[in-house]
Each structure stands twice: as structure tokens, then as C-alpha cells.
Amino acid sequence: MLKNLKVFYLTLMLSCLFVVQAIAQCTAPIINSFSPNTGFIGSTVTISGAFFNSTPANNIVYFGATRATVISSSFGSLTVQAPVGATTALISITNVTCNLTAYSKVPFNGIFCPTP
């Protein structure tokens, strides 16, 4: 009986350890800045911060209500293409692994090229 109780507590402690590790690995992204702040639609924008997913497809980036294409990603940097249809709005990044989202503090100002 005592042996079974020890095994139970050991299993419980290990289970808690794995849960804590899983939670620690799932942190909301942070957007510190992006450059350029004003750019042409279709141009490349570099977003600096932390807790981005290193797999580009696991980061969902929006410029306002329009989804951007993620070109490359690392823990602290994302390179994206400013999407057609982007408005002057905040940038949001969702890490799909955690399903947590961050928002920029300032909006991206998209410049549309006039048709000649």
C-alpha cells in the first residue's frame, strides 16, 4: 500500500512538472517596434519583439483587418510583407501554438501608389 502511494505521488509530481513546462513555453508574443513605420503596400516590414514562433506559418500577422504574409521568423524578429488592403491600423501577431496575440502600440501607415 505504501509503495503504491509513493508511486502515485511521484507520478503526480512529474505530471505537474510537465504542465508547468508546457505553460512556460507558451508565452504571449511581444511587439517592441517595427520598421518602417510608414511604407508602401507590398513592402517588407521587420517586426522586433519577443516570443515569436520560429516557424513562419505559426505566426499570424494582421495589419488592421488584413492578413500579411510572414516571410521569415525567429524568436525576436518577424519579416512580413505589408498586405494589399492594409489600412492605417495596429499590427497584431498571434502565435498559433499558444493562441495568444500581441498588438503594436502605434499603427502602420500604409502608402498606396497612385495610378498614373
LUMLUMGU-717327 format. One record per atom (N, C-alpha, C): x, z, y; residue in one letter. Coordinates in steps of 0.05 Angstrom, whole numbers, plus 32768, in hexadecimal, padded with zeros to 4 digits. Each point is the difference from the previous one (the first is absolute). Example, Ala and Ser with C-alpha at 12.3 -4.5 7.8 and 13.67 -1.06 7.14 Angstrom:
# LUMLUMGU-717327
8108809C7F8EA7FEE80008018A801280008018A7FF97FF28015S801080018018S7FF1800E8016S
END
This chain:
# LUMLUMGU-717327
801080007FE8M7FF080008018M801180008019M801580118001L801180028017L80107FE68004L80077FF37FEAK800F7FE78001K7FEE7FEA800DK7FE67FFF7FF7N7FED7FED800CN7FFC8005801EN800080188008L7FFC8007801CL80187FF78010L801880047FF5K80187FF7800EK80017FE18003K7FF87FF27FEBV7FFF7FE38001V7FEB7FF78015V7FEA800D8000F7FEB7FFA8014F800A8003801CF800D80168007Y800A8005801BY80167FEC8007Y80127FFA7FEDL80157FED8005L7FF47FE48006L7FEC7FF87FF0T7FF37FE78005T7FF27FFF801BT7FF380168007L7FF38002801AL80147FFE8017L8017800D7FFEM801480008015M800C7FE38003M80057FF37FEAL800B7FE58001L7FEB7FED800CL7FE780037FF9S7FEB7FF0800CS7FFF8003801ES800280188009C7FFF8006801DC80197FF3800EC801680017FF3L80187FF4800BL7FFD7FE28003L7FF47FF27FEDF7FFC7FE38002F7FEC7FFA8016F7FEB80108003V7FEC7FFC8015V800D8003801BV801180148004V800D8005801AV80137FE88006V800E7FF67FECQ80127FE98004Q7FEF7FE78009Q7FEA7FFC7FF3A7FEF7FE88006A7FF58003801DA7FF980178008I7FF68004801BI80167FFC8015I8018800A7FFAA80177FFE8012A80077FE28004A7FFD7FF07FECQ80077FE48002Q7FEB7FF0800FQ7FEA800C8006C7FE97FF1800CC7FFC800B801DC80107FF68012T80008009801CT7FF67FE98011T7FF080078014A7FF57FEB8012A80167FF2800FA7FFE7FE68004P80147FF28010P8001800A801DP80167FFC800DI80038007801CI800B7FE8800FI7FF27FF98016I80097FEA8011I800E800C8018I801A7FFC8003N800E800A8018N80007FEC8016N80047FE67FFAS80007FEB8014S7FFE7FE57FF2S7FFC7FEB8010F80017FE57FF6F800B7FEE8016F800C7FEA7FF7S800D7FEE8013S7FFD7FE37FF7S7FF97FEF8012P7FFA8004801CP7FE4800D8004P7FFC800C8017N7FE6800C8006N7FEC7FEA8008N800B7FEA800CT7FF07FE98007T800D7FE87FF3T7FF07FF07FF3G800C7FE87FF2G7FEB7FEB7FFBG800A7FE97FF8F7FEE7FEA7FF9F7FF380057FE5F7FE87FF67FFEI7FF280017FE6I80107FEF7FEDI8005800B7FE9G80117FF27FECG801D80088000G800880108015S801C80098002S800580177FEDS801980067FFCT800880167FEET8001801A8010T7FF480157FF5V8000801B800DV800D80137FECV80128010800AT800D80157FF0T7FF4801B8007T7FF6800E7FECI7FF4801A8004I801380157FF4I800780148010S801380157FF8S7FF0801A7FFCS8008800F7FECG7FF280197FFAG800B800D7FE7G7FEE800A7FF0A8007800E7FE7A7FE97FFF7FECA800780047FE7F7FEE80027FEAF7FF07FE67FFBF800D7FE98007F7FF47FE67FF8F80077FFB7FE3F7FEF7FF17FF2N80067FF97FE5N80157FEA7FFFN801380027FEES80167FEC7FFFS7FF77FE67FF3S7FE87FFF7FF5T7FF57FE77FF5T7FEE7FF48016T80067FE9800AP7FF07FF58017P7FE27FFF7FFAP7FF87FF87FE8A7FE37FFE7FFAA7FF2801B8000A800E80168000N7FF4801A8000N7FFC800C801CN80067FF08015N7FFB8007801BN7FEB7FED800CN7FEA800B8009I7FEC7FEF800DI80018005801EI80067FEB800FV80048002801DV7FEA7FF1800EV7FF4800D8014Y7FEC7FF38011Y80098001801DY7FFB7FEB800EF80027FFF801DF7FE48000800AF7FF680178008G7FE380028005G7FF17FFD7FE7G7FEE7FEC7FFFA7FEF7FFB7FE8A800B7FE97FEFA80187FF58007T800A7FE97FF2T801880087FEFT80007FF87FE7R801580087FEDR80197FEE8005R8017800D7FFFA801A7FF28004A800D7FFB7FE5A80127FEE7FFFT80107FFB7FE8T801A80108002T800580107FEBV801880107FFFV80167FEF7FF3V80167FFC800FI80157FEF7FF7I801580107FF0I80078017800AS801280117FF1S7FFA801D8007S800A80127FEES7FFB801D8005S801580117FF4S80048017800CS801180157FF6S7FF4801A8008S800D80167FF9F7FF5801B8006F7FFA8003801EF80127FF68011G7FFE8004801DG7FFA7FE88011G7FFC7FE87FF4S7FFC7FE88010S7FEE7FEC7FF2S7FEF7FF4800FL7FEF7FEA7FF6L80057FE88013L80017FE87FF4T80017FE8800FT7FE67FF17FFAT7FF07FFA8014V7FE67FF37FFDV7FFE7FE88012V7FEC7FEF7FFAQ7FFA7FEA8012Q7FE78006800FQ80017FFE801BA7FE880068010A7FEB7FEB7FF9A7FE980097FF6P7FEC7FEE7FF5P7FF07FF18016P7FF77FE87FF8V7FEE7FF18011V7FE6800F8001V7FF580048017G7FE880108004G8005801D8008G801A80078002A8007801B8009A7FF78003801DA7FF680188006T7FF88006801CT80148015800AT7FFD8006801AT80108016800BT7FF4801A7FF4T800D800A7FECA7FF580177FF2A8017800F7FF2A7FF980177FF5L801480107FF2L80077FF37FE5L801880067FF7I80097FF77FE5I7FFA80167FEDI7FF67FFA7FE8S7FFC80147FECS800E7FF77FE6S800B80147FF2I800D7FFB7FE7I7FF580137FEBI7FF77FF57FEAT7FF680107FE9T80137FFC7FE9T800A80167FF5N801080007FE8N7FEC80017FE9N7FFD7FEA7FF1V7FEB7FFF7FECV800580137FE8V801980087FFCT800680137FEBT7FF3801B8005T80008008801AC7FF580198007C7FE47FFE800DC7FF97FE78009N7FE87FFB800FN7FFF80118019N80178002800EL8002800E8019L80087FED8016L7FF580048018T80047FED8016T800C800D8018T80117FF0800EA800B8009801AA7FF87FEB8015A7FFF80098019Y7FF97FEF8017Y801680028015Y80067FE9800DS801380008016S7FF4800F8017S8012800A8012K7FF7800E8017K7FF97FED8017K800B7FE87FFFV7FFB7FEC8015V7FF87FE67FF3V7FF07FF0800EP7FF77FE67FF3P80167FEB8001P7FFD7FED7FEEF80107FE78001F7FF17FED8012F800F7FF38012N7FF47FED8013N80067FE47FF6N7FED7FF37FF4G80047FE57FF6G7FFE7FEC8016G80127FEC8000I7FFF7FEA8013I7FF77FE77FF1I7FEC7FF3800AF7FF67FE77FF5F800C7FE9800FF800A7FED7FF2C800B7FE8800EC7FE97FEE8009C80007FF88019P7FEA7FEE800AP80037FE47FF4P7FEA7FF37FFBT80007FE57FF6T80067FED8017T80147FEE7FFCP80067FED8016P7FEA7FEC8005P
END
